[in-house]
Amino acid sequence: MDISEFQRRMRDAYFDRDKARGMERTFLWLVEEVGELATALNGRTDEKNIEEEFADVFAWLCSLANLMSVDLDAACKDKYRDCL
Protein backbone atom coordinates (compact mmCIF):
# COMPACT_ATOMS: atom_id res chain seq x y z
CA MET A 1 0.00 0.00 0.00
CA ASP A 2 1.29 3.47 -0.82
CA ILE A 3 0.65 6.82 0.85
CA SER A 4 -2.26 7.70 -1.44
CA GLU A 5 -4.02 4.40 -0.78
CA PHE A 6 -3.59 4.69 2.97
CA GLN A 7 -4.83 8.28 2.97
CA ARG A 8 -7.85 7.25 0.88
CA ARG A 9 -8.65 4.42 3.29
CA MET A 10 -8.40 6.80 6.24
CA ARG A 11 -10.77 9.18 4.44
CA ASP A 12 -13.25 6.40 3.73
CA ALA A 13 -13.18 5.17 7.32
CA TYR A 14 -12.91 8.38 9.35
CA PHE A 15 -13.66 11.51 7.32
CA ASP A 16 -17.16 12.08 8.69
CA ARG A 17 -15.96 11.80 12.29
CA ASP A 18 -12.91 13.95 11.57
CA LYS A 19 -15.05 16.60 9.90
CA ALA A 20 -17.46 16.65 12.84
CA ARG A 21 -14.51 16.97 15.24
CA GLY A 22 -13.01 19.78 13.18
CA MET A 23 -9.52 20.71 12.13
CA GLU A 24 -8.44 22.19 15.46
CA ARG A 25 -9.41 19.17 17.56
CA THR A 26 -8.05 16.74 14.97
CA PHE A 27 -4.75 18.62 15.10
CA LEU A 28 -4.76 18.28 18.90
CA TRP A 29 -5.20 14.50 18.53
CA LEU A 30 -2.19 14.46 16.20
CA VAL A 31 -0.13 16.40 18.74
CA GLU A 32 -1.20 13.99 21.48
CA GLU A 33 -0.07 11.06 19.35
CA VAL A 34 3.28 12.76 18.69
CA GLY A 35 3.64 13.07 22.47
CA GLU A 36 2.91 9.36 22.89
CA LEU A 37 5.53 8.59 20.23
CA ALA A 38 8.04 10.77 22.08
CA THR A 39 7.34 8.88 25.30
CA ALA A 40 7.73 5.53 23.54
CA LEU A 41 11.00 6.61 21.92
CA ASN A 42 12.30 7.89 25.24
CA GLY A 43 11.68 4.47 26.84
CA ARG A 44 13.04 2.51 23.86
CA THR A 45 12.13 -0.78 25.49
CA ASP A 46 8.94 -1.78 23.70
CA GLU A 47 9.59 -1.93 19.97
CA LYS A 48 5.98 -2.97 19.21
CA ASN A 49 4.65 0.09 21.04
CA ILE A 50 7.07 2.34 19.14
CA GLU A 51 5.79 0.91 15.84
CA GLU A 52 2.18 1.43 16.94
CA GLU A 53 2.85 5.04 17.89
CA PHE A 54 4.50 5.74 14.53
CA ALA A 55 1.40 4.28 12.85
CA ASP A 56 -0.91 6.40 15.02
CA VAL A 57 0.99 9.59 14.13
CA PHE A 58 0.81 8.75 10.43
CA ALA A 59 -2.91 7.92 10.62
CA TRP A 60 -3.75 11.20 12.39
CA LEU A 61 -1.56 13.12 9.93
CA CYS A 62 -3.58 11.57 7.10
CA SER A 63 -6.84 12.51 8.82
CA LEU A 64 -5.71 16.09 9.21
CA ALA A 65 -4.50 16.23 5.60
CA ASN A 66 -7.87 14.91 4.45
CA LEU A 67 -9.66 17.68 6.32
CA MET A 68 -7.38 20.24 4.69
CA SER A 69 -7.68 18.62 1.21
CA VAL A 70 -3.93 17.97 1.09
CA ASP A 71 -2.74 15.02 -0.98
CA LEU A 72 0.20 13.82 1.11
CA ASP A 73 1.65 11.70 -1.68
CA ALA A 74 1.70 14.65 -4.08
CA ALA A 75 2.99 17.02 -1.39
CA CYS A 76 5.86 14.68 -0.50
CA LYS A 77 6.76 14.10 -4.13
CA ASP A 78 6.80 17.86 -4.74
CA LYS A 79 8.70 18.78 -1.60
CA TYR A 80 11.22 15.92 -1.68
CA ARG A 81 11.55 15.30 -5.43
CA ASP A 82 15.36 15.25 -5.12
CA CYS A 83 15.09 12.18 -2.89
CA LEU A 84 12.89 10.21 -5.26
C-alpha positions in Angstrom: 0.0 0.0 0.0 1.3 3.5 -0.8 0.7 6.8 0.9 -2.3 7.7 -1.4 -4.0 4.4 -0.8 -3.6 4.7 3.0 -4.8 8.3 3.0 -7.9 7.3 0.9 -8.7 4.4 3.3 -8.4 6.8 6.2 -10.8 9.2 4.4 -13.3 6.4 3.7 -13.2 5.2 7.3 -12.9 8.4 9.3 -13.7 11.5 7.3 -17.2 12.1 8.7 -16.0 11.8 12.3 -12.9 13.9 11.6 -15.0 16.6 9.9 -17.5 16.7 12.8 -14.5 17.0 15.2 -13.0 19.8 13.2 -9.5 20.7 12.1 -8.4 22.2 15.5 -9.4 19.2 17.6 -8.1 16.7 15.0 -4.7 18.6 15.1 -4.8 18.3 18.9 -5.2 14.5 18.5 -2.2 14.5 16.2 -0.1 16.4 18.7 -1.2 14.0 21.5 -0.1 11.1 19.3 3.3 12.8 18.7 3.6 13.1 22.5 2.9 9.4 22.9 5.5 8.6 20.2 8.0 10.8 22.1 7.3 8.9 25.3 7.7 5.5 23.5 11.0 6.6 21.9 12.3 7.9 25.2 11.7 4.5 26.8 13.0 2.5 23.9 12.1 -0.8 25.5 8.9 -1.8 23.7 9.6 -1.9 20.0 6.0 -3.0 19.2 4.7 0.1 21.0 7.1 2.3 19.1 5.8 0.9 15.8 2.2 1.4 16.9 2.8 5.0 17.9 4.5 5.7 14.5 1.4 4.3 12.9 -0.9 6.4 15.0 1.0 9.6 14.1 0.8 8.8 10.4 -2.9 7.9 10.6 -3.7 11.2 12.4 -1.6 13.1 9.9 -3.6 11.6 7.1 -6.8 12.5 8.8 -5.7 16.1 9.2 -4.5 16.2 5.6 -7.9 14.9 4.4 -9.7 17.7 6.3 -7.4 20.2 4.7 -7.7 18.6 1.2 -3.9 18.0 1.1 -2.7 15.0 -1.0 0.2 13.8 1.1 1.6 11.7 -1.7 1.7 14.7 -4.1 3.0 17.0 -1.4 5.9 14.7 -0.5 6.8 14.1 -4.1 6.8 17.9 -4.7 8.7 18.8 -1.6 11.2 15.9 -1.7 11.6 15.3 -5.4 15.4 15.3 -5.1 15.1 12.2 -2.9 12.9 10.2 -5.3 
